[in-house]
Amino acid sequence: MTELFEPFNLGDITLRNRVVMAPLTRSRSPNDAATERVALYYTQRATAGLIVSEGTPISREGQGYLFNPGIFSAEQIAGWRLTTDSVHAAGGKMFAQIWHVGRVSHPSIQEDGKLPVSASSKKPEGASAFGYDAEGSPALVEPPAPRPLTTEEVGRIVGEFAQAAENAIVAGFDGVEIHGANGYLHEQFLNPLVNDRTDQYSAGELRNRIRFTLEVIDAVVARIGAGRVGIRISPYGELFDMPVYEQIDETYSELVSEIGARKLAYVHVMDQSNFPAPGKEDSDGGSNQAFINLLSSFKSKLPNTAVILAGGMTRERAEQLIGDGVIDLAAFGTAYISNPDLVARLQHQWPLNEADRATFYGGGAEGYIDYSPYKG
């Protein structure tokens, strides 16, 4: 047995292995609340050391995709409770990824057709939300330029993250992961080429750009405790019109140092090196060396906080990075869609099922709960 399959103490809980099921948007919740089918999907994968839920919006305003289960209404809390009870009955542990998409949304999703909000007034060029088209049918739609949040509204959203964390605990989750990655609201504050504010959250000073994320962390920790809180980040990521900027290393080094001082349960880092982007090096799937160098510096800043890595993960890469002390846990994304028994397949080196990309988003049971465990 390697370290990958050994128990691990993560914050306030003990995991039975170091394999993490990464958050995966599947859009299988017709009323934006988790259903029995959602519960079955996660329970099938409960042999993971930790499951991180699909992104679950903290509010209607924070939603950018139809059919994603939120965490702000009584119906949504009850729906997630069914899932967490089932996962726990199977011996699993589960965190809720709490999420605000910011500008990556569309008026057809927003209450009364309002504009999406952001740290910025800049339109996310080339991005897509999943809302309603002109005929009222679900479709990929182009986000408009957002409305910049007022300073007072930023404080409101901080409070909504804290309430979402409390709701997640009521729903039976073992903790929460703040979604600070992939071009959504937190990155819209962090990136100085997107953030065009002039208040205390402005891009002019590094401390101002990380202020919103630290305020959210502090509010969530005050509500549920640091040992139940993680955060996901994606330095060097370019999703949804996030341009690379010169201060990336400085920004994330300072943010991670502040997280380390707060003793969160974990930092979940997303490696987007294998995501194609115009003019981007290593888009063939190789890891960007600048990203690897930055990742390698994180452990010294996080003496009491675990590091999870997702993106292009294999058993061999996981074992090497864990053995080298670069990360503590390894997160697998796409592989978990088609391999509910992924831990056993990795451990015994059994072949993996291929995932059907046509069924990744939306639909019913097909491509969701019908993948079989390994039968030899």
DRENGU-791433 format. One record per residue (C-alpha): residue number from 1; residue in one letter; x, y, z. Coordinates in steps of 0.5 Angstrom, whole numbers. Example, Ala and Ser with C-alpha at 12.3 -4.5 7.8 and 13.67 -1.06 7.14 Angstrom:
<atoms>
  num  residuo     xx     yy     zz
    1        a     25     -9     16
    2        s     27     -2     14
</atoms>
This chain:
<atoms>
  num  residuo     xx     yy     zz
    1        m      0      0      0
    2        t      3      7     -2
    3        e      1     13      2
    4        l     -4     15     -3
    5        f     -9     10      0
    6        e     -7     11      7
    7        p    -12     15     12
    8        f    -10     22     13
    9        n    -12     27     18
   10        l    -15     33     15
   11        g    -18     39     19
   12        d    -23     36     24
   13        i    -24     30     20
   14        t    -20     23     18
   15        l    -20     21     11
   16        r    -20     14      9
   17        n    -15     15      4
   18        r    -12     21      0
   19        v    -16     21     -6
   20        v    -21     27     -7
   21        m    -26     27    -12
   22        a    -26     34    -15
   23        p    -32     38    -16
   24        l    -35     37    -22
   25        t    -41     41    -25
   26        r    -46     36    -28
   27        s    -53     40    -29
   28        r    -57     34    -26
   29        s    -62     38    -21
   30        p    -68     41    -25
   31        n    -70     45    -20
   32        d    -64     47    -17
   33        a    -64     43    -11
   34        a    -60     36    -10
   35        t    -65     30    -12
   36        e    -65     22    -10
   37        r    -61     21    -17
   38        v    -56     26    -14
   39        a    -55     23     -8
   40        l    -54     16    -11
   41        y    -49     19    -16
   42        y    -45     21    -10
   43        t    -46     15     -6
   44        q    -43     11    -11
   45        r    -37     15    -11
   46        a    -36     15     -3
   47        t    -30     11     -3
   48        a    -26     17     -4
   49        g    -22     20      2
   50        l    -26     26      1
   51        i    -32     28     -4
   52        v    -32     36     -6
   53        s    -39     37     -9
   54        e    -40     41    -15
   55        g    -40     48    -14
   56        t    -47     50    -10
   57        p    -49     57    -11
   58        i    -49     62     -5
   59        s    -55     66     -8
   60        r    -59     67    -14
   61        e    -55     72    -16
   62        g    -49     68    -15
   63        q    -51     63    -20
   64        g    -49     62    -27
   65        y    -51     55    -30
   66        l    -58     52    -30
   67        f    -60     46    -26
   68        n    -54     47    -21
   69        p    -56     45    -14
   70        g    -56     51     -9
   71        i    -55     52     -2
   72        f    -59     58      0
   73        s    -66     56      0
   74        a    -70     51      5
   75        e    -71     46     -1
   76        q    -64     46     -3
   77        i    -61     45      4
   78        a    -66     39      5
   79        g    -64     36     -2
   80        w    -57     36      0
   81        r    -58     33      7
   82        l    -61     27      3
   83        t    -54     26     -1
   84        t    -50     27      5
   85        d    -54     22     10
   86        s    -53     17      4
   87        v    -45     19      3
   88        h    -44     18     11
   89        a    -48     12     11
   90        a    -43      9      6
   91        g    -37     11     10
   92        g    -35     17      6
   93        k    -34     25      8
   94        m    -36     31      4
   95        f    -35     38      3
   96        a    -39     43      0
   97        q    -36     48     -5
   98        i    -39     54     -4
   99        w    -40     59    -10
  100        h    -41     66    -13
  101        v    -40     66    -21
  102        g    -40     74    -21
  103        r    -40     76    -28
  104        v    -40     69    -31
  105        s    -48     69    -31
  106        h    -53     72    -35
  107        p    -60     76    -34
  108        s    -64     70    -36
  109        i    -62     67    -30
  110        q    -62     73    -25
  111        e    -68     75    -21
  112        d    -72     80    -25
  113        g    -67     80    -31
  114        k    -62     84    -27
  115        l    -55     84    -30
  116        p    -50     80    -27
  117        v    -45     83    -22
  118        s    -37     83    -21
  119        a    -31     86    -18
  120        s    -31     89    -25
  121        s    -35     93    -31
  122        k    -31     89    -36
  123        k    -35     84    -40
  124        p    -32     76    -40
  125        e    -30     76    -47
  126        g    -31     69    -50
  127        a    -34     66    -44
  128        s    -41     62    -43
  129        a    -46     62    -38
  130        f    -52     56    -38
  131        g    -58     60    -38
  132        y    -64     61    -43
  133        d    -64     64    -50
  134        a    -68     68    -54
  135        e    -74     63    -55
  136        g    -73     61    -47
  137        s    -70     54    -48
  138        p    -64     52    -44
  139        a    -57     54    -48
  140        l    -50     57    -47
  141        v    -51     64    -47
  142        e    -46     70    -48
  143        p    -45     74    -41
  144        p    -46     81    -42
  145        a    -42     87    -39
  146        p    -43     86    -31
  147        r    -45     91    -26
  148        p    -40     93    -21
  149        l    -41     91    -14
  150        t    -42     97     -9
  151        t    -37     97     -3
  152        e    -43     96      1
  153        e    -45     90     -3
  154        v    -39     87     -3
  155        g    -40     86      5
  156        r    -47     83      3
  157        i    -44     78     -1
  158        v    -39     76      5
  159        g    -44     75      9
  160        e    -48     71      4
  161        f    -42     66      4
  162        a    -42     65     11
  163        q    -49     64     11
  164        a    -48     59      6
  165        a    -43     55     10
  166        e    -47     55     16
  167        n    -53     52     11
  168        a    -48     47      9
  169        i    -47     44     16
  170        v    -54     44     17
  171        a    -55     40     11
  172        g    -50     35     14
  173        f    -43     37     10
  174        d    -37     36     14
  175        g    -34     42     11
  176        v    -34     47      6
  177        e    -29     49      0
  178        i    -30     57     -2
  179        h    -29     57    -10
  180        g    -24     62    -11
  181        a    -22     59    -18
  182        n    -23     58    -25
  183        g    -25     66    -27
  184        y    -31     67    -22
  185        l    -32     72    -17
  186        h    -26     71    -13
  187        e    -21     71    -19
  188        q    -25     78    -21
  189        f    -22     81    -15
  190        l    -15     78    -15
  191        n    -14     79    -22
  192        p    -11     86    -23
  193        l    -13     86    -31
  194        v    -20     85    -29
  195        n    -21     89    -23
  196        d    -22     96    -25
  197        r    -25     98    -18
  198        t    -23    105    -14
  199        d    -25    103     -7
  200        q    -21     99     -2
  201        y    -22     93     -6
  202        s    -18     96    -12
  203        a    -13     93    -16
  204        g     -8     98    -15
  205        e     -5     95     -8
  206        l     -4     87     -7
  207        r     -7     87     -1
  208        n    -13     91     -4
  209        r    -14     85     -9
  210        i    -14     80     -4
  211        r    -18     83      1
  212        f    -25     80     -1
  213        t    -22     73     -1
  214        l    -19     74      6
  215        e    -26     77      9
  216        v    -30     71      6
  217        i    -25     66      9
  218        d    -25     70     16
  219        a    -33     70     16
  220        v    -34     63     14
  221        v    -29     61     19
  222        a    -32     65     25
  223        r    -39     61     23
  224        i    -36     54     22
  225        g    -29     54     25
  226        a    -22     53     21
  227        g    -22     46     21
  228        r    -28     45     17
  229        v    -26     50     11
  230        g    -22     49      5
  231        i    -21     54     -1
  232        r    -20     53     -9
  233        i    -15     57    -13
  234        s    -12     57    -20
  235        p     -6     61    -21
  236        y     -4     61    -28
  237        g    -11     59    -30
  238        e    -14     63    -36
  239        l    -21     61    -36
  240        f    -27     66    -37
  241        d    -22     71    -40
  242        m    -17     71    -34
  243        p    -11     74    -37
  244        v     -4     72    -34
  245        y     -1     78    -30
  246        e      6     79    -28
  247        q      4     79    -20
  248        i      1     72    -20
  249        d      7     69    -16
  250        e      7     75    -11
  251        t     -1     75    -11
  252        y     -2     68     -9
  253        s      4     67     -5
  254        e      1     73      0
  255        l     -6     70     -1
  256        v     -3     63      1
  257        s      1     66      7
  258        e     -5     69     10
  259        i     -9     62      9
  260        g     -3     59     13
  261        a     -4     64     18
  262        r    -11     62     19
  263        k    -10     54     19
  264        l    -15     52     14
  265        a    -16     45     13
  266        y    -14     45      6
  267        v    -12     49      0
  268        h    -14     46     -7
  269        v    -10     48    -13
  270        m    -13     47    -20
  271        d     -7     46    -25
  272        q    -10     49    -32
  273        s     -4     47    -36
  274        n     -8     42    -40
  275        f    -13     47    -41
  276        p    -13     50    -48
  277        a    -12     57    -49
  278        p    -10     62    -54
  279        g     -2     63    -54
  280        k     -2     59    -48
  281        e      5     55    -47
  282        d      4     47    -45
  283        s     -3     47    -48
  284        d     -2     40    -50
  285        g     -3     37    -43
  286        g      4     39    -40
  287        s      5     43    -34
  288        n      7     50    -34
  289        q     14     50    -30
  290        a     12     57    -27
  291        f      6     54    -24
  292        i     10     48    -21
  293        n     15     52    -18
  294        l      9     56    -15
  295        l      6     50    -12
  296        s     12     47    -10
  297        s     13     54     -5
  298        f      6     53     -2
  299        k      8     48      3
  300        s     13     52      7
  301        k      7     57      8
  302        l      2     52     10
  303        p      5     48     16
  304        n     -2     46     19
  305        t     -6     46     12
  306        a     -6     41      7
  307        v     -5     42      0
  308        i     -9     38     -5
  309        l     -8     38    -13
  310        a    -13     37    -19
  311        g    -12     37    -26
  312        g     -9     32    -30
  313        m     -8     27    -24
  314        t     -6     20    -25
  315        r     -4     15    -20
  316        e      4     16    -22
  317        r      4     23    -21
  318        a      0     23    -15
  319        e      5     18    -11
  320        q     11     22    -14
  321        l      8     29    -11
  322        i      6     26     -5
  323        g     12     23     -4
  324        d     16     29     -5
  325        g     12     33      0
  326        v      9     38     -5
  327        i      2     36     -4
  328        d     -2     32      1
  329        l     -8     29     -3
  330        a     -9     28    -10
  331        a    -16     30    -13
  332        f    -19     27    -20
  333        g    -24     30    -24
  334        t    -26     27    -30
  335        a    -24     20    -28
  336        y    -29     20    -23
  337        i    -35     21    -28
  338        s    -34     14    -31
  339        n    -31     11    -25
  340        p    -35     11    -19
  341        d    -30      6    -16
  342        l    -24     10    -18
  343        v    -20      8    -11
  344        a    -20      1    -12
  345        r    -18      2    -20
  346        l    -12      6    -18
  347        q    -10      2    -12
  348        h    -11     -5    -16
  349        q     -8     -2    -23
  350        w    -15     -4    -26
  351        p    -17      0    -33
  352        l    -21      6    -33
  353        n    -28      7    -36
  354        e    -28     12    -42
  355        a    -32     18    -40
  356        d    -38     20    -45
  357        r    -37     27    -46
  358        a    -44     28    -49
  359        t    -47     26    -43
  360        f    -43     31    -38
  361        y    -48     36    -37
  362        g    -55     36    -37
  363        g    -60     30    -38
  364        g    -62     24    -34
  365        a    -59     17    -31
  366        e    -55     16    -38
  367        g    -47     18    -37
  368        y    -49     20    -29
  369        i    -51     14    -25
  370        d    -50      8    -30
  371        y    -43      7    -30
  372        s    -41      0    -28
  373        p    -35     -2    -22
  374        y    -30     -6    -25
  375        k    -32    -13    -26
  376        g    -25    -17    -28
</atoms>
